[in-house]
Amino acid sequence: MANYRNKGGVAVIELNNPPVNALSFEVRSGLMNALKRAHDDKDVKCIVIHGKGKNFSAGADIKEFGGTKQQKPWITDACRLADESSKPVVAAIAGTALGGGLEVALFCHYRIGTPSCRVGFPEVQIGVLPGAGGTQRLPRLIGVKHSIDMITSGRHVMAEEALKLGILDKIVTDDIIEEGIQFAKSVVGIDVGGRILRNRKVEDAGSKVFDDEISRVKKKYKGYIAPLFCLKAIQASMQLPYDAGMEQELKLFQQLVSSGQAKAQQYTFFAERISARWQLPSGANSQTASPLPVKTAGVIGAGTMGAGIALCLITSGIPTVLVEQDQKFLEKGVKTVEGDLRGSVALKKMTAEQANKAISVLKTSVNLEDLHDVDLVIEAVYENLALKKEIFAKLDKICKSKTILCTNTSSLDIDTIAEATKRRDKVVGTHFFAPAYIMKLQENVYGKDTSAETVATVMALGKRIRKVPVLVGTCDSFVANRMLHPYATEALFLVEEGASPYEVDQALEDFGMPMGMFRVSDLSGLDIGYKVRKEAAKRRGIELTSDTRFVNGERVCLLANVLVEKGRLGIKSGKGWYNYGSPGKREATPDPEVLDTIEEYCRKYDIKKRKISSQEILERMQLAMINEGFKILEEGIVSKPEDIDIIWIYGFGWPKYMGGPMFYANEMKLKNVYRKIRDFHQNYPFSIHWTPSKLLARLSETDLPISKWTSLINSNSKL
Ligand SMILES: CCCCCCCCCCCCC/C=C/C(=O)SCCNC(=O)CCNC(=O)[C@H](O)C(C)(C)COP(=O)(O)OP(=O)(O)OC[C@H]1O[C@@H](n2cnc3c(N)ncnc32)[C@H](O)[C@@H]1OP(=O)(O)O
């Protein structure tokens, strides 16, 4: 709703729908009625619109987009009287004015804001466009070029920049409502005609600008349709009179809002927030547990991961001690940190001053004892259980009793590591993804004794260092890598059966993954997987050779080992599944030598090759991984499907416009997913990953949407 009061001739209208004042039906109706009242009241000389609480408004209520229609009045109906009023209307902005919130402000004649306020049109991120005049009014205010930038990127613009662009008329430092009232009084009597945006003309930027922008946007937001629709709508503001432009905008909005991409992107928006609300099996959760303060941190291991994690901490202002046993490795790690900071400055992601500030809070040491006083330590040495246990035992003695001990292991058992200490409640996994400074996911893993306070601390830390933290339970390889395993295994089987690695990658990239599986393997280094496979086999008492095709009756494909044994380690050696010309170069070209190696391998084992379609490639890789996802849910390793989707989006770049693998399965209908998995299980009986998940079998008999899956899990502990 919207509150109305008359303060000495100033109508003060408050958008009231905390926490973000989303423009629900009630708010739109309230705003429309309040504007009418102010318009009709002869005592009222000017009008101020502000938001209740911290925010002006975060825009349309996204939940209303799920239905088939949006109840009138729409934002444009609600604001018509602001536009037409002869009494000056001022938007007084604190916090955020986003999407429809900014559109309300653009219907006003003036806009003032606090120094920390932010404005923007983030609609592209939820698969739509500013559909309440934003694409027609913003170009009339700040021109076509800046409008394209703001609307196609969805970025938030801070107060200073908004003032420079002309979105804000003034930045004010005192109470926003009082400032709004004073500002409105000061413009009473000044003709508002020139301030009405609909009356302004958009400068003709020429059609070439749009041709160039279409190419840019197609490259930068590959696969996303909303940014292209935004360009069409902005172009209409230049080519058509205001009313016709508005009609065109609405038409484009309606097409987008009913698209599959919008549905998936809006699901992702809420999934991220649902996933942030974590819960432990004990019932403790994000509402009940409080984090410990982390004023200082330590990182052990200055390799690629350790250096990347330290960088995340120091750029978030957390004084950090980076420890490495060898001075030379330590210096190399510091160089990596410095190089990445320089790169960020060059790319204008931070200022030189911010980079200097970050490096000033980094300390280095070759002595674990220097971690005695830090609040949290993240161990990032290589994947060796004995070594990690040794380090944790030492840390337990060195660190103060409240210090939280985290491990960046990607697969090892958290409980076994915790057993090396006398503070098992304070041991937790914080699994970062390479490159740690870039990838958003932080997979936090609790052990059987990890306390809620410890979990709350690493979840809060993740947010603070601008990651997306997701909580998972402990199991072999946790969630991300456990699901990656059947996905990668199927890729290799597909290659054995006749698809080339390049066809596999093409199918995945056409689907929307940022990189195909084989390009990712080359980037990570084929030798890493090679070592992990050898170590895992050793732990299980198995000897792997490149001739191994079955392990305990289960089909395996060790083609990657054959490549490693030929010196093809990936990008680092200049060749892997692809050829890169020379070590370290990034441009990948298909390599006939690899195809010959595969041919030879298939001949040796008498494997019949066949033509494999891109549809089969996608189905086998994705369904194998989705089946594993259901097993993870069924075992309670995560508490909700949204966790898995967020892990794939932020850990592996699953396209947001496809909503994550579990959402994708939901869209395919679970009975189809289950049927296909059962068929694959019949056709490939030697792959355990095709054994259908019991939870999937149960869910496939129901019509439950993804938002209700957990209700079935919770009501059927014995599946
Ligand atoms: C349906 C058919 C239609 C037919 C055609 C009809 C035509 C009608 C034309 C309509 C034209 C509309 C045009 C306008 C479009 C829009 O405005 S789309 C929305 C654009 N805005 C956004 O995308 C902003 C989204 N929000 C955020 O980015 C952040 O929430 C924030 C504002 C920056 C605040 O962040 P933070 O402080 O971290 O809080 P959060 O945890 O993110 O949010 C708090 C809770 O609020 C919920 N929420 C936030 N924004 C919205 C929203 N816009 N709608 C609904 N709910 C929202 C969020 O989910 C949180 O909820 P809980 O998780 O339950 O706590």
The ligand as a Gaussian input file, in Angstrom:
#p B3LYP/6-31G(d) Opt

LIG

0 1
 C        2.446000     -11.400000     -15.740000
 C        1.936000     -11.096000     -17.067000
 C        2.157000      -9.651000     -17.414000
 C        1.368000      -9.234000     -18.530000
 C        1.739000      -7.858000     -18.972000
 C        1.591000      -6.846000     -17.923000
 C        2.301000      -5.616000     -18.281000
 C        2.532000      -4.796000     -17.066000
 C        3.764000      -3.979000     -17.193000
 C        4.586000      -4.206000     -15.989000
 C        5.892000      -3.558000     -16.178000
 C        6.742000      -3.774000     -15.015000
 C        8.085000      -3.177000     -15.280000
 C        8.955000      -3.284000     -14.110000
 C        9.676000      -4.371000     -13.934000
 C       10.455000      -4.535000     -12.699000
 O       10.593000      -3.685000     -11.871000
 S       11.139000      -6.045000     -12.472000
 C       11.972000      -5.907000     -10.934000
 C       13.257000      -5.184000     -11.064000
 N       13.950000      -5.155000      -9.815000
 C       14.833000      -6.050000      -9.458000
 O       15.151000      -6.942000     -10.186000
 C       15.426000      -5.872000      -8.075000
 C       15.427000      -7.168000      -7.354000
 N       15.916000      -7.047000      -6.006000
 C       17.219000      -6.937000      -5.682000
 O       18.098000      -6.847000      -6.496000
 C       17.557000      -6.951000      -4.217000
 O       16.498000      -7.556000      -3.547000
 C       17.822000      -5.547000      -3.612000
 C       16.697000      -4.618000      -3.874000
 C       19.134000      -4.982000      -4.172000
 C       17.967000      -5.694000      -2.063000
 O       18.953000      -6.641000      -1.781000
 P       19.121000      -7.216000      -0.283000
 O       19.129000      -6.106000       0.664000
 O       20.287000      -8.146000      -0.332000
 O       17.788000      -8.018000       0.017000
 P       17.229000      -9.332000      -0.662000
 O       17.489000     -10.480000       0.236000
 O       17.694000      -9.445000      -2.055000
 O       15.656000      -9.010000      -0.713000
 C       14.855000      -8.951000       0.453000
 C       13.552000      -9.664000       0.187000
 O       12.837000      -8.956000      -0.807000
 C       12.508000      -9.819000      -1.907000
 N       12.541000      -9.001000      -3.125000
 C       13.501000      -8.177000      -3.526000
 N       13.162000      -7.547000      -4.666000
 C       11.928000      -7.997000      -4.984000
 C       11.023000      -7.708000      -6.051000
 N       11.299000      -6.803000      -7.001000
 N        9.851000      -8.367000      -6.070000
 C        9.508000      -9.256000      -5.100000
 N       10.336000      -9.564000      -4.060000
 C       11.526000      -8.938000      -4.005000
 C       13.584000     -10.878000      -1.883000
 O       13.141000     -12.034000      -2.517000
 C       13.770000     -11.063000      -0.395000
 O       12.707000     -11.863000       0.054000
 P       12.975000     -13.031000       1.090000
 O       13.989000     -13.915000       0.483000
 O       11.652000     -13.670000       1.259000
 O       13.495000     -12.377000       2.312000

